[in-house]
Amino acid sequence: MTSRADCEALDAADPLRALADRFAPGDPGTLYFDANSIGAMPKDVPARIDALLKEWRNLRRRGWSESNWLDAPRRLGAKLAPILGASPDEIVVGDTTSINLFKTLAAALSLRPSRSRIVSQAGTFPTDLYVVQGLKTLRPELELHLVPDGAAVEAAIDDRTAVVYLSQVDYRSARRLDIKGLTAAAHAKGALTVWDLSHGAGAVPADLDASGADFAVGCGYKYLCGGPGSPAYAFIARRRQEAVKPALAGWMGHANPFTFSTDYAPGPGMARFVVGTPSVIANAIMEGACDIWAEVDPAQVFAKHAALGDLLISLTKGILELGSPADASERGGFVALRHAAGAAVVGALADAGVVCSFRPPDSIRFGLSALYHRYVDMWEVAERLCRIAHDETWKDAKYQKTKTI
Ligand SMILES: Cc1ncc(COP(=O)(O)O)c(C=O)c1O
């Protein structure tokens, strides 16, 4: 049985332990397990906002030419590239994940003009499916073929398939798909891949280049700690970039935006995936996190993340049923435990100083971050959960209407 002292020893030996000091602490005594929803705030964010506000006050329109506001989509993308296994010129930061899903899916479809089938998973995050439904208003011939689970994807790919369009990690169970294997299966049939990395990036490897992935997107605000509503990111493999003619073409993705030409000409490489004016304030906040990502060793992050999850699973065994794969190589960023009254348990945990999240029907999600979680946090949360389960605190009437957002 792992003791608190064992966990403290793991923390003492953790090569990443100093990184936790780069993040602002939350309420004292509260443990935050919601990196699957919103990651912690880097400590230097207030100073970054102050510096930006000063630029706004003093530079005003000269900020566009005298500061680095316009470069942010590519600069931040380059800083995120190592943790995604991409090259610096393959990522741009900007827009939302939903918008980037539209951009990448439309691009992938345009590279396979004679095919109209999109293969995806029925339980994938709804926005991913809504984007296809929206695209169908422009291309009614599109056919969305949904399979029940990851195991059924490969058999569903055929020579009518234009795009295999998947989430790397299931948002309810954290089950992780094999980007490399499924991309190879898609390529074998002449199809392309679009991956939504939202529940994996910053926690588990995506290895985009090594996997041969074509397109990918993901949220900036989860494990990547980019802040509430932070910009998302998009990836196009370098070998595909020059062939992409963006469907959502905007002036900031033009080869020469300030010539104000009537005709769109895509900018070089990923520059074409920038659409409009960058969100300068949101980018300034997100850069605090990107600077940390640019420094860390991805292999250390992934190893610690897997170890934290394994520890949490072993410490909560016998308290609640595991809803995620037990094997870390099949798991994404969070660990899900199952309970029929999951929302009430999440409410009781919040009152016990544990912030986690619920997804119907029964998934209680503990989002883990290798950047700021300690091994002893796993011990602490298991203790508090054990108490709630034993005392059945969650049965209290006040928890029966817990908001599940
Ligand atoms: C897999 C996945 N994709 C996309 C999103 C959200 O996209 P957006 O940033 O456009 O709101 C989420 C949000 O939780 C998600 O889990």
PDBQT file of the ligand as one rigid body, heavy atoms in Angstrom, charges set to zero:
ROOT
HETATM    1  C1  LIG A 501     -12.404  17.357 -27.776  1.00  0.00    +0.000 C 
HETATM    2  C2  LIG A 501     -12.835  18.784 -27.696  1.00  0.00    +0.000 A 
HETATM    3  N1  LIG A 501     -12.819  19.550 -28.811  1.00  0.00    +0.000 NA
HETATM    4  C3  LIG A 501     -13.184  20.856 -28.775  1.00  0.00    +0.000 A 
HETATM    5  C4  LIG A 501     -13.599  21.442 -27.584  1.00  0.00    +0.000 A 
HETATM    6  C5  LIG A 501     -14.043  22.874 -27.504  1.00  0.00    +0.000 C 
HETATM    7  O1  LIG A 501     -13.788  23.639 -28.597  1.00  0.00    +0.000 OA
HETATM    8  P1  LIG A 501     -13.841  25.233 -28.497  1.00  0.00    +0.000 P 
HETATM    9  O2  LIG A 501     -12.520  25.692 -27.983  1.00  0.00    +0.000 OA
HETATM   10  O3  LIG A 501     -14.123  25.684 -29.865  1.00  0.00    +0.000 OA
HETATM   11  O4  LIG A 501     -14.931  25.610 -27.539  1.00  0.00    +0.000 OA
HETATM   12  C6  LIG A 501     -13.623  20.688 -26.416  1.00  0.00    +0.000 A 
HETATM   13  C7  LIG A 501     -14.041  21.315 -25.150  1.00  0.00    +0.000 C 
HETATM   14  O5  LIG A 501     -14.042  20.766 -24.096  1.00  0.00    +0.000 OA
HETATM   15  C8  LIG A 501     -13.235  19.339 -26.481  1.00  0.00    +0.000 A 
HETATM   16  O6  LIG A 501     -13.260  18.582 -25.374  1.00  0.00    +0.000 OA
ENDROOT
TORSDOF 0
